[in-house]
Amino acid sequence: MIFPIKAVIFDADGVLLDSLSVWKELGKRYITDLGYQPVAEMDEILFPMSMEQGADWLKNRFTLAYSEEKIVMDLKSRIRKYYFEEVPAKSGARELLQCLAEQKIPAAVATSSPREHICRALERNGLLSFFDKIYTTSEIGESKHSPRVYLTAAEALGTKPSRTLVVEDSLYALQTAGNAGFLTAGIYDALGEPDQEQLKKDAYIYCRDLTELQNYIFTENGGNQR
């Protein structure tokens, strides 16, 4: 085993926050609130699209009088509201973070979402105080196809990649961290269902939820004593 770990870097969406419905139901809820009837498989059509592509599709499919820019602005406003008021924490998040804190293992967040959204959702769910640092790809200037956000977080936490666990639900992000020398934990999320088999193969640890990850860390890690 290459434990004990010295720090943990968490993704936010799909790992700490159960935000799948924010994205899966965004278009449907928007159209319904405008008084239109959603079409079959609308969520599946919109989900892979960028915000701008989705706005274009909604405008043309429902003959909306709004400009694409207005639709994008409305959608972003809704996303902000969901994070500020609705998005719940993933099951087991608080318990895992509490265990890490008790063992004095520092934790950081590395996210592709806006800082304001993530910080507010974490704070509302009572999780924000557990984190030493929060980094966003937009602030770093590179997506998770680059390991920069993880390397920056590890440097701030004072740990080497080989002793830092990165927890991700996204296959490409987990692969990026693994290729940069980090220990990786793959966490199941319905959003990444098509990639689960590969996630299992590529992750150093694969768990169905954070409770399972907690049990793994504090069993395999021998209590995680430094």
N, CA, C and O of each residue as an XYZ file, in Angstrom:
904
protein
N       0.840     -1.202      0.000
C       0.000      0.000      0.000
C       0.872      1.248      0.000
O       1.959      1.261      0.579
N       0.383      2.297     -0.657
C       1.135      3.541     -0.686
C       0.505      4.594      0.217
O       0.816      5.779      0.101
N      -0.372      4.171      1.106
C      -0.878      5.031      2.154
C       0.186      5.136      3.244
O       1.082      4.293      3.244
N       0.170      6.088      4.168
C      -0.952      6.972      4.443
C      -0.987      8.204      3.545
O       0.039      8.663      3.044
N      -2.176      8.714      3.360
C      -2.342      9.954      2.606
C      -2.085     11.134      3.527
O      -2.277     11.052      4.741
N      -1.649     12.229      2.929
C      -1.349     13.437      3.688
C      -2.386     14.538      3.475
O      -2.485     15.461      4.283
N      -3.163     14.444      2.386
C      -4.187     15.459      2.088
C      -5.167     14.878      1.083
O      -4.873     13.891      0.410
N      -6.329     15.499      0.989
C      -7.359     15.060      0.036
C      -7.862     16.270     -0.740
O      -8.143     17.322     -0.167
N      -7.969     16.100     -2.058
C      -8.538     17.129     -2.930
C      -9.838     16.582     -3.504
O      -9.840     15.545     -4.168
N     -10.929     17.267     -3.253
C     -12.248     16.821     -3.694
C     -12.741     17.631     -4.888
O     -12.591     18.853     -4.925
N     -13.326     16.947     -5.856
C     -14.203     17.619     -6.809
C     -15.465     18.003     -6.035
O     -15.718     17.466     -4.956
N     -16.247     18.919     -6.574
C     -17.468     19.344     -5.878
C     -18.714     18.676     -6.464
O     -19.370     17.885     -5.786
N     -19.041     18.989     -7.719
C     -20.251     18.452     -8.342
C     -20.140     16.945     -8.531
O     -19.199     16.454     -9.155
N     -21.111     16.216     -7.987
C     -21.124     14.772     -8.139
C     -20.308     14.034     -7.104
O     -20.394     12.809     -7.007
N     -19.514     14.756     -6.325
C     -18.708     14.147     -5.265
C     -19.168     14.660     -3.901
O     -19.613     13.881     -3.059
N     -19.060     15.953     -3.690
C     -19.527     16.562     -2.440
C     -20.969     17.029     -2.526
O     -21.704     17.004     -1.538
N     -21.367     17.457     -3.722
C     -22.701     18.019     -3.925
C     -23.500     17.174     -4.904
O     -22.988     16.762     -5.945
N     -24.749     16.922     -4.566
C     -25.636     16.134     -5.430
C     -26.335     17.082     -6.395
O     -27.522     17.375     -6.253
N     -25.579     17.552     -7.373
C     -26.052     18.617     -8.268
C     -26.511     18.115     -9.629
O     -26.746     18.919    -10.531
N     -26.642     16.805     -9.794
C     -27.028     16.248    -11.091
C     -28.315     16.857    -11.619
O     -28.401     17.205    -12.796
N     -29.325     16.991    -10.749
C     -30.628     17.476    -11.205
C     -30.565     18.914    -11.700
O     -31.372     19.322    -12.536
N     -29.605     19.685    -11.183
C     -29.459     21.072    -11.637
C     -29.277     21.113    -13.148
O     -29.889     21.922    -13.845
N     -28.423     20.222    -13.635
C     -28.079     20.228    -15.055
C     -29.035     19.379    -15.881
O     -29.382     19.747    -17.003
N     -29.460     18.252    -15.336
C     -30.323     17.344    -16.091
C     -31.702     17.938    -16.340
O     -32.305     17.675    -17.381
N     -32.211     18.735    -15.403
C     -33.583     19.228    -15.492
C     -33.670     20.715    -15.796
O     -34.757     21.293    -15.777
N     -32.537     21.334    -16.075
C     -32.508     22.782    -16.258
C     -33.426     23.239    -17.381
O     -34.270     24.111    -17.176
N     -33.271     22.659    -18.564
C     -34.075     23.066    -19.710
C     -35.550     22.768    -19.522
O     -36.406     23.583    -19.866
N     -35.846     21.597    -18.973
C     -37.241     21.199    -18.762
C     -37.942     22.151    -17.793
O     -39.074     22.567    -18.037
N     -37.277     22.488    -16.713
C     -37.882     23.379    -15.728
C     -38.052     24.788    -16.297
O     -39.036     25.470    -16.010
N     -37.099     25.203    -17.090
C     -37.165     26.532    -17.702
C     -38.362     26.624    -18.638
O     -39.144     27.571    -18.559
N     -38.504     25.647    -19.520
C     -39.595     25.642    -20.497
C     -40.950     25.508    -19.802
O     -41.914     26.173    -20.180
N     -41.018     24.658    -18.799
C     -42.270     24.475    -18.059
C     -42.712     25.778    -17.400
O     -43.894     26.123    -17.424
N     -41.764     26.494    -16.818
C     -42.090     27.765    -16.167
C     -42.538     28.828    -17.163
O     -43.232     29.776    -16.793
N     -42.143     28.673    -18.422
C     -42.590     29.601    -19.462
C     -43.961     29.222    -20.016
O     -44.524     29.938    -20.844
N     -44.497     28.081    -19.548
C     -45.821     27.660    -19.973
C     -45.846     26.690    -21.134
O     -46.908     26.433    -21.701
N     -44.690     26.144    -21.503
C     -44.613     25.183    -22.603
C     -44.571     23.758    -22.060
O     -44.226     23.524    -20.902
N     -44.931     22.814    -22.927
C     -44.884     21.404    -22.577
C     -43.546     20.828    -23.030
O     -43.249     20.857    -24.224
N     -42.728     20.306    -22.115
C     -41.439     19.732    -22.511
C     -41.624     18.571    -23.487
O     -42.623     17.855    -23.430
N     -40.661     18.393    -24.375
C     -40.722     17.303    -25.348
C     -40.032     16.077    -24.773
O     -39.240     16.178    -23.836
N     -40.343     14.911    -25.346
C     -39.749     13.656    -24.893
C     -38.228     13.698    -25.045
O     -37.702     14.232    -26.021
N     -37.542     13.130    -24.069
C     -36.076     13.015    -24.071
C     -35.377     14.373    -24.152
O     -34.249     14.480    -24.633
N     -36.055     15.383    -23.681
C     -35.484     16.729    -23.735
C     -34.204     16.840    -22.900
O     -33.236     17.475    -23.320
N     -34.205     16.224    -21.725
C     -33.020     16.280    -20.874
C     -31.814     15.668    -21.571
O     -30.712     16.214    -21.521
N     -32.033     14.522    -22.224
C     -30.944     13.828    -22.899
C     -30.423     14.625    -24.094
O     -29.235     14.570    -24.415
N     -31.309     15.359    -24.743
C     -30.902     16.179    -25.888
C     -30.036     17.344    -25.430
O     -29.007     17.639    -26.038
N     -30.454     18.000    -24.365
C     -29.787     19.220    -23.924
C     -28.520     18.972    -23.113
O     -27.595     19.783    -23.142
N     -28.476     17.869    -22.398
C     -27.406     17.672    -21.422
C     -25.992     17.777    -22.006
O     -25.134     18.395    -21.376
N     -25.713     17.199    -23.187
C     -24.341     17.283    -23.710
C     -23.987     18.654    -24.281
O     -22.820     18.916    -24.571
N     -24.968     19.523    -24.444
C     -24.740     20.802    -25.112
C     -24.131     21.834    -24.170
O     -24.295     21.760    -22.952
N     -23.430     22.789    -24.754
C     -22.990     23.953    -23.991
C     -24.208     24.824    -23.698
O     -25.281     24.608    -24.261
N     -24.044     25.795    -22.828
C     -25.147     26.694    -22.495
C     -25.661     27.415    -23.738
O     -26.868     27.568    -23.929
N     -24.723     27.856    -24.579
C     -25.100     28.584    -25.789
C     -25.820     27.676    -26.781
O     -26.799     28.088    -27.404
N     -25.344     26.452    -26.927
C     -26.002     25.495    -27.821
C     -27.403     25.161    -27.319
O     -28.347     25.061    -28.104
N     -27.528     24.990    -26.009
C     -28.830     24.693    -25.431
C     -29.813     25.833    -25.621
O     -30.990     25.605    -25.899
N     -29.333     27.057    -25.473
C     -30.198     28.225    -25.678
C     -30.680     28.290    -27.118
O     -31.843     28.604    -27.374
N     -29.799     27.998    -28.048
C     -30.167     27.994    -29.463
C     -31.222     26.924    -29.742
O     -32.184     27.166    -30.471
N     -31.036     25.741    -29.159
C     -31.994     24.646    -29.364
C     -33.352     25.014    -28.778
O     -34.378     24.808    -29.427
N     -33.376     25.549    -27.573
C     -34.635     25.932    -26.934
C     -35.354     27.013    -27.729
O     -36.568     26.945    -27.921
N     -34.615     27.991    -28.183
C     -35.206     29.092    -28.946
C     -35.871     28.580    -30.216
O     -36.992     28.977    -30.534
N     -35.189     27.703    -30.941
C     -35.721     27.201    -32.210
C     -36.824     26.163    -32.011
O     -37.815     26.160    -32.742
N     -36.655     25.287    -31.028
C     -37.639     24.207    -30.830
C     -38.974     24.746    -30.330
O     -40.029     24.238    -30.711
N     -38.937     25.774    -29.477
C     -40.169     26.301    -28.893
C     -40.534     27.681    -29.433
O     -41.447     28.334    -28.927
N     -39.817     28.114    -30.456
C     -40.062     29.417    -31.101
C     -40.156     30.526    -30.055
O     -41.119     31.293    -30.027
N     -39.157     30.595    -29.214
C     -39.149     31.596    -28.147
C     -38.845     32.976    -28.715
O     -38.054     33.121    -29.647
N     -39.479     33.972    -28.144
C     -39.276     35.344    -28.609
C     -37.991     35.953    -28.052
O     -37.520     36.978    -28.544
N     -37.428     35.319    -27.027
C     -36.215     35.844    -26.411
C     -34.998     35.637    -27.309
O     -34.966     34.721    -28.130
N     -34.013     36.490    -27.141
C     -32.733     36.289    -27.825
C     -31.984     35.148    -27.140
O     -32.273     34.808    -25.993
N     -31.024     34.563    -27.848
C     -30.221     33.503    -27.248
C     -29.464     34.027    -26.033
O     -29.282     33.308    -25.051
N     -29.024     35.279    -26.102
C     -28.303     35.873    -24.977
C     -29.191     35.964    -23.742
O     -28.740     35.722    -22.622
N     -30.455     36.315    -23.956
C     -31.402     36.411    -22.835
C     -31.661     35.033    -22.236
O     -31.749     34.893    -21.016
N     -31.782     34.020    -23.081
C     -32.018     32.662    -22.589
C     -30.826     32.185    -21.771
O     -31.002     31.608    -20.697
N     -29.620     32.419    -22.266
C     -28.413     32.034    -21.528
C     -28.381     32.723    -20.172
O     -28.075     32.092    -19.160
N     -28.693     34.007    -20.146
C     -28.705     34.765    -18.898
C     -29.732     34.191    -17.922
O     -29.462     34.076    -16.726
N     -30.913     33.832    -18.437
C     -31.955     33.253    -17.589
C     -31.517     31.902    -17.022
O     -31.739     31.613    -15.847
N     -30.892     31.078    -17.868
C     -30.440     29.762    -17.426
C     -29.356     29.891    -16.358
O     -29.374     29.166    -15.364
N     -28.427     30.800    -16.557
C     -27.363     31.009    -15.570
C     -27.935     31.506    -14.248
O     -27.454     31.131    -13.179
N     -28.952     32.340    -14.321
C     -29.595     32.833    -13.111
C     -30.254     31.690    -12.347
O     -30.210     31.650    -11.118
N     -30.861     30.768    -13.077
C     -31.499     29.618    -12.444
C     -30.466     28.707    -11.785
O     -30.668     28.224    -10.671
N     -29.356     28.481    -12.490
C     -28.299     27.645    -11.931
C     -27.795     28.236    -10.622
O     -27.616     27.524     -9.634
N     -27.571     29.528    -10.626
C     -27.119     30.213     -9.416
C     -28.122     30.013     -8.280
O     -27.735     29.738     -7.144
N     -29.391     30.151     -8.589
C     -30.440     29.986     -7.577
C     -30.437     28.560     -7.020
O     -30.587     28.364     -5.814
N     -30.267     27.561     -7.901
C     -30.258     26.171     -7.453
C     -29.116     25.927     -6.469
O     -29.312     25.303     -5.426
N     -27.924     26.420     -6.805
C     -26.784     26.231     -5.913
C     -26.972     26.981     -4.598
O     -26.612     26.479     -3.533
N     -27.526     28.165     -4.677
C     -27.706     28.974     -3.478
C     -28.789     28.419     -2.561
O     -28.710     28.586     -1.344
N     -29.817     27.751     -3.137
C     -30.998     27.417     -2.343
C     -31.360     25.931     -2.294
O     -32.052     25.516     -1.364
N     -30.924     25.119     -3.251
C     -31.466     23.772     -3.352
C     -30.456     22.636     -3.308
O     -30.720     21.617     -2.670
N     -29.326     22.774     -3.952
C     -28.412     21.639     -4.125
C     -28.001     21.053     -2.770
O     -27.451     21.765     -1.931
N     -28.267     19.753     -2.552
C     -27.904     19.128     -1.279
C     -26.496     18.537     -1.315
O     -25.904     18.367     -2.381
N     -25.983     18.235     -0.144
C     -24.702     17.538     -0.047
C     -24.911     16.064     -0.373
O     -25.999     15.521     -0.184
N     -23.866     15.438     -0.858
C     -23.902     13.999     -1.083
C     -23.925     13.271      0.262
O     -23.357     13.738      1.249
N     -24.580     12.139      0.275
C     -24.632     11.322      1.478
C     -23.218     10.935      1.917
O     -22.402     10.500      1.104
N     -22.946     11.095      3.187
C     -21.648     10.715      3.740
C     -20.585     11.788      3.675
O     -19.489     11.600      4.204
N     -20.881     12.918      3.036
C     -19.866     13.967      2.877
C     -19.423     14.529      4.225
O     -18.226     14.610      4.501
N     -20.369     14.911      5.053
C     -20.022     15.512      6.342
C     -19.230     14.532      7.211
O     -18.249     14.913      7.850
N     -19.652     13.291      7.230
C     -18.987     12.307      8.079
C     -17.537     12.078      7.639
O     -16.637     11.990      8.475
N     -17.317     11.982      6.329
C     -15.957     11.803      5.819
C     -15.091     13.015      6.143
O     -13.962     12.872      6.611
N     -15.621     14.198      5.894
C     -14.856     15.414      6.158
C     -14.555     15.571      7.644
O     -13.482     16.047      8.016
N     -15.488     15.176      8.483
C     -15.262     15.242      9.924
C     -14.132     14.302     10.339
O     -13.294     14.659     11.167
N     -14.113     13.110      9.765
C     -13.043     12.153     10.069
C     -11.685     12.685      9.633
O     -10.700     12.557     10.360
N     -11.636     13.278      8.452
C     -10.380     13.855      7.974
C      -9.915     14.972      8.904
O      -8.732     15.068      9.230
N     -10.850     15.808      9.324
C     -10.504     16.914     10.217
C      -9.981     16.402     11.558
O      -9.023     16.947     12.107
N     -10.609     15.361     12.078
C     -10.180     14.797     13.358
C      -8.775     14.226     13.274
O      -8.024     14.257     14.249
N      -8.420     13.699     12.098
C      -7.079     13.156     11.884
C      -6.099     14.225     11.411
O      -4.937     13.933     11.126
N      -6.579     15.471     11.330
C      -5.758     16.607     10.892
C      -5.184     16.402      9.490
O      -4.039     16.757      9.209
N      -6.004     15.823      8.627
C      -5.654     15.665      7.216
C      -6.316     16.811      6.458
O      -7.544     16.857      6.389
N      -5.553     17.728      5.891
C      -6.152     18.891      5.220
C      -6.885     18.504      3.946
O      -6.551     17.516      3.293
N      -7.882     19.294      3.610
C      -8.695     19.029      2.424
C      -8.875     20.305      1.617
O      -8.933     21.406      2.164
N      -8.964     20.131      0.305
C      -9.206     21.248     -0.606
C     -10.255     20.834     -1.622
O     -10.558     19.650     -1.775
N     -10.802     21.816     -2.310
C     -11.752     21.576     -3.394
C     -11.121     22.043     -4.695
O     -10.521     23.116     -4.756
N     -11.260     21.228     -5.734
C     -10.848     21.605     -7.092
C     -12.067     21.421     -7.984
O     -12.501     20.291     -8.211
N     -12.618     22.505     -8.487
C     -13.893     22.439     -9.198
C     -13.865     23.194    -10.519
O     -13.094     24.136    -10.705
N     -14.722     22.759    -11.425
C     -14.895     23.461    -12.697
C     -16.051     24.451    -12.636
O     -16.283     25.196    -13.587
N     -16.768     24.462    -11.531
C     -17.911     25.361    -11.366
C     -17.459     26.699    -10.778
O     -16.366     26.790    -10.219
N     -18.289     27.731    -10.901
C     -17.933     29.029    -10.325
C     -17.762     28.966     -8.809
O     -18.526     28.290     -8.120
N     -16.770     29.663     -8.300
C     -16.490     29.684     -6.865
C     -17.724     30.080     -6.052
O     -18.029     29.458     -5.035
N     -18.427     31.109     -6.501
C     -19.583     31.606     -5.764
C     -20.624     30.512     -5.568
O     -21.188     30.376     -4.482
N     -20.882     29.728     -6.622
C     -21.881     28.663     -6.534
C     -21.457     27.599     -5.521
O     -22.230     27.206     -4.648
N     -20.215     27.145     -5.660
C     -19.741     26.050     -4.822
C     -19.627     26.475     -3.362
O     -20.048     25.745     -2.465
N     -19.067     27.638     -3.130
C     -18.912     28.100     -1.744
C     -20.260     28.260     -1.054
O     -20.418     27.891      0.110
N     -21.226     28.808     -1.772
C     -22.543     29.001     -1.158
C     -23.221     27.658     -0.874
O     -23.827     27.482      0.183
N     -23.122     26.718     -1.803
C     -23.736     25.405     -1.591
C     -23.046     24.657     -0.454
O     -23.713     24.028      0.368
N     -21.721     24.719     -0.401
C     -20.999     24.064      0.688
C     -21.338     24.706      2.027
O     -21.539     24.006      3.020
N     -21.401     26.015      2.059
C     -21.726     26.722      3.300
C     -23.137     26.374      3.771
O     -23.355     26.115      4.955
N     -24.079     26.369      2.856
C     -25.474     26.077      3.212
C     -25.616     24.663      3.766
O     -26.474     24.402      4.609
N     -24.766     23.749      3.286
C     -24.805     22.363      3.752
C     -23.853     22.099      4.918
O     -23.674     20.953      5.331
N     -23.243     23.161      5.447
C     -22.376     23.016      6.608
C     -21.042     22.360      6.332
O     -20.464     21.741      7.226
N     -20.534     22.481      5.105
C     -19.293     21.800      4.731
C     -18.121     22.745      4.470
O     -16.971     22.306      4.449
N     -18.391     24.004      4.276
C     -17.346     24.925      3.825
C     -16.179     25.014      4.805
O     -15.027     25.125      4.385
N     -16.461     24.967      6.083
C     -15.411     25.156      7.092
C     -14.395     24.020      7.121
O     -13.336     24.159      7.732
N     -14.697     22.911      6.477
C     -13.771     21.780      6.463
C     -12.606     21.978      5.489
O     -11.629     21.231      5.535
N     -12.702     22.969      4.619
C     -11.718     23.094      3.543
C     -10.718     24.210      3.782
O     -11.071     25.337      4.127
N      -9.457     23.854      3.585
C      -8.382     24.831      3.702
C      -8.325     25.738      2.482
O      -8.064     26.936      2.594
N      -8.574     25.152      1.313
C      -8.469     25.896      0.066
C      -9.560     25.451     -0.904
O      -9.992     24.298     -0.883
N      -9.998     26.377     -1.751
C     -10.914     26.059     -2.848
C     -10.340     26.675     -4.118
O     -10.031     27.866     -4.168
N     -10.207     25.840     -5.138
C      -9.658     26.305     -6.416
C     -10.645     25.998     -7.534
O     -11.276     24.941     -7.548
N     -10.770     26.933     -8.469
C     -11.632     26.734     -9.633
C     -10.782     26.762    -10.894
O      -9.768     27.456    -10.962
N     -11.208     26.003    -11.881
C     -10.446     25.956    -13.132
C     -10.451     27.305    -13.839
O      -9.483     27.653    -14.516
N     -11.527     28.065    -13.689
C     -11.575     29.377    -14.345
C     -10.545     30.324    -13.737
O      -9.940     31.122    -14.452
N     -10.345     30.242    -12.437
C      -9.348     31.086    -11.783
C      -7.927     30.619    -12.084
O      -7.013     31.431    -12.226
N      -7.754     29.310    -12.178
C      -6.439     28.749    -12.505
C      -6.079     29.031    -13.957
O      -4.914     29.237    -14.295
N      -7.105     29.035    -14.814
C      -6.884     29.330    -16.225
C      -6.740     28.115    -17.107
O      -6.422     28.246    -18.290
N      -6.969     26.917    -16.555
C      -6.895     25.685    -17.340
C      -7.969     24.718    -16.853
O      -8.276     24.673    -15.661
N      -8.542     23.943    -17.778
C      -9.565     22.966    -17.429
C      -8.921     21.765    -16.738
O      -7.706     21.723    -16.548
N      -9.738     20.804    -16.370
C      -9.221     19.597    -15.735
C      -8.599     18.622    -16.731
O      -8.199     17.522    -16.348
N      -8.514     19.000    -17.978
C      -7.685     18.241    -18.911
C      -6.214     18.502    -18.612
O      -5.339     17.774    -19.080
N      -5.950     19.535    -17.836
C      -4.616     19.855    -17.329
C      -4.602     19.582    -15.829
O      -5.615     19.805    -15.166
N      -3.486     19.107    -15.271
C      -3.428     18.840    -13.826
C      -3.162     20.076    -12.979
O      -2.997     19.968    -11.764
N      -3.119     21.231    -13.594
C      -2.685     22.433    -12.877
C      -3.518     22.716    -11.633
O      -2.968     23.097    -10.599
N      -4.829     22.539    -11.713
C      -5.676     22.849    -10.553
C      -5.348     21.924     -9.384
O      -5.382     22.349     -8.230
N      -5.028     20.651     -9.677
C      -4.666     19.708     -8.618
C      -3.278     20.013     -8.058
O      -3.067     19.972     -6.845
N      -2.341     20.318     -8.943
C      -0.979     20.633     -8.506
C      -0.950     21.899     -7.656
O      -0.211     21.985     -6.675
N      -1.758     22.875     -8.043
C      -1.842     24.115     -7.271
C      -2.403     23.847     -5.878
O      -1.903     24.376     -4.886
N      -3.437     23.028     -5.815
C      -4.045     22.697     -4.523
C      -3.070     21.922     -3.643
O      -2.946     22.208     -2.452
N      -2.378     20.944     -4.223
C      -1.431     20.142     -3.449
C      -0.290     21.003     -2.909
O       0.136     20.840     -1.766
N       0.190     21.907     -3.733
C       1.263     22.801     -3.285
C       0.799     23.653     -2.110
O       1.537     23.848     -1.145
N      -0.423     24.155     -2.197
C      -0.960     24.980     -1.106
C      -1.150     24.168      0.174
O      -0.987     24.688      1.277
N      -1.496     22.891      0.018
C      -1.689     22.019      1.172
C      -0.367     21.498      1.722
O      -0.319     20.938      2.818
N       0.706     21.685      0.957
C       2.029     21.251      1.402
C       2.276     19.772      1.262
O       3.027     19.190      2.045
N       1.647     19.143      0.259
C       1.794     17.701      0.074
C       2.234     17.364     -1.344
O       1.991     18.121     -2.284
N       2.884     16.216     -1.479
C       3.281     15.719     -2.783
C       2.104     14.994     -3.433
O       1.265     14.436     -2.725
N       2.024     14.990     -4.769
C       0.954     14.243     -5.438
C       0.879     12.781     -5.002
O      -0.215     12.234     -4.869
N       2.019     12.148     -4.781
C       2.040     10.727     -4.424
C       1.450     10.444     -3.052
O       1.192      9.288     -2.714
N       1.232     11.490     -2.257
C       0.608     11.319     -0.944
C      -0.690     12.117     -0.831
O      -1.193     12.364      0.266
N      -1.216     12.511     -1.982
C      -2.448     13.306     -2.011
C      -3.519     12.553     -2.782
O      -3.298     12.143     -3.921
N      -4.668     12.374     -2.168
C      -5.775     11.660     -2.797
C      -6.700     12.647     -3.487
O      -7.191     13.584     -2.857
N      -6.944     12.445     -4.779
C      -7.892     13.252     -5.547
C      -9.165     12.439     -5.737
O      -9.120     11.320     -6.248
N     -10.296     12.994     -5.329
C     -11.585     12.299     -5.392
C     -12.417     12.909     -6.511
O     -12.766     14.089     -6.465
N     -12.730     12.095     -7.517
C     -13.436     12.569     -8.708
C     -14.512     11.576     -9.129
O     -14.394     10.373     -8.896
N     -15.564     12.103     -9.754
C     -16.572     11.250    -10.385
C     -16.430     11.256    -11.899
O     -17.042     10.437    -12.585
N     -15.636     12.166    -12.420
C     -15.449     12.315    -13.864
C     -14.235     11.523    -14.324
O     -13.152     11.656    -13.753
N     -14.409     10.701    -15.351
C     -13.325      9.853    -15.838
C     -12.137     10.668    -16.317
O     -11.004     10.404    -15.915
N     -12.381     11.660    -17.175
C     -11.254     12.400    -17.744
C     -10.485     13.153    -16.668
O      -9.258     13.242    -16.728
N     -11.199     13.698    -15.680
C     -10.534     14.438    -14.606
C      -9.717     13.497    -13.730
O      -8.602     13.830    -13.329
N     -10.264     12.332    -13.436
C      -9.533     11.345    -12.649
C      -8.282     10.890    -13.387
O      -7.225     10.729    -12.778
N      -8.396     10.683    -14.696
C      -7.234     10.285    -15.485
C      -6.164     11.371    -15.476
O      -4.972     11.076    -15.394
N      -6.591     12.623    -15.562
C      -5.644     13.737    -15.511
C      -4.862     13.719    -14.206
O      -3.637     13.843    -14.208
N      -5.571     13.566    -13.091
C      -4.913     13.544    -11.786
C      -3.990     12.335    -11.654
O      -2.871     12.454    -11.154
N      -4.458     11.183    -12.101
C      -3.637      9.982    -12.016
C      -2.364     10.087    -12.831
O      -1.297      9.663    -12.387
N      -2.475     10.650    -14.015
C      -1.303     10.810    -14.880
C      -0.295     11.800    -14.305
O       0.883     11.776    -14.663
N      -0.765     12.669    -13.409
C       0.126     13.644    -12.770
C       0.734     13.097    -11.479
O       1.444     13.815    -10.774
N       0.459     11.836    -11.168
C       1.077     11.202    -10.014
C       0.267     11.199     -8.742
O       0.766     10.788     -7.694
N      -0.983     11.651     -8.808
C      -1.836     11.655     -7.625
C      -2.449     10.282     -7.389
O      -2.681      9.529     -8.335
N      -2.709      9.961     -6.138
C      -3.603      8.864     -5.813
C      -5.006      9.296     -6.224
O      -5.352     10.469     -6.083
N      -5.809      8.384     -6.722
C      -7.143      8.773     -7.186
C      -8.218      7.861     -6.616
O      -8.031      6.653     -6.474
N      -9.344      8.476     -6.296
C     -10.528      7.739     -5.862
C     -11.669      8.088     -6.803
O     -12.047      9.253     -6.926
N     -12.212      7.087     -7.460
C     -13.365      7.283     -8.323
C     -14.642      7.062     -7.537
O     -14.793      6.044     -6.861
N     -15.560      8.011     -7.623
C     -16.832      7.935     -6.909
C     -17.964      7.836     -7.919
O     -18.010      8.589     -8.891
N     -18.864      6.910     -7.683
C     -20.009      6.750     -8.585
C     -20.933      7.962     -8.515
O     -21.246      8.464     -7.436
N     -21.361      8.417     -9.686
C     -22.432      9.403     -9.801
C     -23.204      9.059    -11.067
O     -22.608      8.690    -12.079
N     -24.517      9.177    -11.015
C     -25.343      8.782    -12.157
C     -24.955      9.511    -13.433
O     -25.120      8.980    -14.531
N     -24.445     10.717    -13.292
C     -24.023     11.487    -14.450
C     -22.938     10.771    -15.246
O     -22.894     10.874    -16.472
N     -22.063     10.046    -14.550
C     -20.961      9.359    -15.225
C     -21.208      7.892    -15.474
O     -20.260      7.133    -15.676
N     -22.459      7.474    -15.465
C     -22.807      6.062    -15.621
C     -22.102      5.383    -16.801
O     -21.582      4.281    -16.627
N     -22.062      5.989    -17.992
C     -21.434      5.305    -19.133
C     -19.942      5.022    -18.948
O     -19.389      4.153    -19.623
N     -19.291      5.746    -18.041
C     -17.839      5.605    -17.870
C     -17.446      4.786    -16.649
O     -16.264      4.721    -16.314
N     -18.410      4.158    -15.973
C     -18.104      3.527    -14.691
C     -17.094      2.393    -14.785
O     -16.225      2.278    -13.921
N     -17.184      1.564    -15.798
C     -16.245      0.444    -15.902
C     -14.818      0.933    -16.081
O     -13.891      0.396    -15.475
N     -14.642      1.958    -16.918
C     -13.300      2.504    -17.113
C     -12.832      3.241    -15.868
O     -11.649      3.210    -15.531
N     -13.761      3.905    -15.183
C     -13.416      4.596    -13.942
C     -12.895      3.598    -12.912
O     -11.930      3.877    -12.200
N     -13.535      2.442    -12.838
C     -13.091      1.392    -11.917
C     -11.673      0.941    -12.242
O     -10.867      0.705    -11.342
N     -11.373      0.823    -13.524
C     -10.053      0.350    -13.950
C      -8.964      1.379    -13.670
O      -7.856      1.028    -13.265
N      -9.285      2.647    -13.887
C      -8.262      3.689    -13.806
C      -8.050      4.234    -12.396
O      -6.970      4.737    -12.086
N      -9.058      4.139    -11.548
C      -8.950      4.696    -10.198
C      -8.128      3.785     -9.293
O      -8.211      2.560     -9.385
N      -7.340      4.392     -8.427
C      -6.624      3.607     -7.417
C      -7.627      2.990     -6.449
O      -7.467      1.852     -6.007
N      -8.662      3.762     -6.129
C      -9.772      3.293     -5.300
C     -11.058      3.598     -6.057
O     -11.184      4.671     -6.647
N     -12.012      2.677     -6.049
C     -13.335      2.967     -6.615
C     -14.371      2.675     -5.546
O     -14.363      1.600     -4.947
N     -15.264      3.628     -5.304
C     -16.290      3.477     -4.280
C     -17.640      3.939     -4.810
O     -17.721      4.836     -5.650
N     -18.675      3.324     -4.314
C     -20.024      3.708     -4.727
C     -20.468      5.009     -4.073
O     -21.305      5.724     -4.624
N     -19.921      5.321     -2.914
C     -20.315      6.552     -2.228
C     -19.217      6.964     -1.253
O     -18.209      6.272     -1.108
N     -19.421      8.090     -0.591
C     -18.400      8.628      0.298
C     -18.283      7.846      1.598
O     -17.223      7.842      2.223
N     -19.343      7.193      2.005
C     -19.268      6.341      3.192
C     -18.322      5.174      2.947
O     -17.520      4.820      3.811
N     -18.422      4.584      1.772
C     -17.521      3.496      1.403
C     -16.078      3.994      1.326
O     -15.153      3.296      1.744
N     -15.890      5.193      0.797
C     -14.550      5.765      0.725
C     -13.995      6.011      2.126
O     -12.824      5.738      2.390
N     -14.820      6.518      3.006
C     -14.387      6.742      4.390
C     -13.921      5.440      5.027
O     -12.875      5.399      5.674
N     -14.692      4.388      4.846
C     -14.325      3.092      5.413
C     -13.009      2.591      4.838
O     -12.187      2.024      5.557
N     -12.813      2.799      3.546
C     -11.585      2.354      2.891
C     -10.386      3.122      3.448
O      -9.384      2.521      3.836
N     -10.493      4.442      3.484
C      -9.360      5.265      3.925
C      -8.954      4.924      5.349
O      -7.769      4.756      5.637
N      -9.928      4.822      6.237
C      -9.595      4.670      7.648
C      -9.467      3.213      8.072
O      -9.275      2.921      9.252
N      -9.572      2.303      7.115
C      -9.216      0.907      7.354
C      -7.866      0.619      6.720
O      -6.924      0.198      7.391
N      -7.790      0.854      5.400
C      -6.547      0.603      4.670
C      -5.421      1.519      5.136
O      -4.243      1.174      5.040
N      -5.791      2.661      5.629
C      -4.792      3.649      6.024
C      -4.336      3.456      7.467
O      -3.546      4.241      7.992
N      -4.843      2.404      8.095
C      -4.417      2.132      9.457
C      -4.733      3.254     10.423
O      -3.952      3.562     11.323
N      -5.924      3.876     10.214
C      -6.293      4.989     11.066
C      -5.745      6.295     10.561
O      -6.044      7.363     11.095
N      -4.925      6.198      9.506
C      -4.368      7.382      8.859
C      -3.480      8.197      9.798
O      -3.450      9.425      9.727
N      -2.772      7.516     10.663
C      -1.857      8.235     11.551
C      -0.612      8.646     10.783
O      -0.054      7.852     10.026
N      -0.183      9.865     10.971
C       1.018     10.341     10.288
C       2.264      9.994     11.098
O       3.378     10.314     10.684
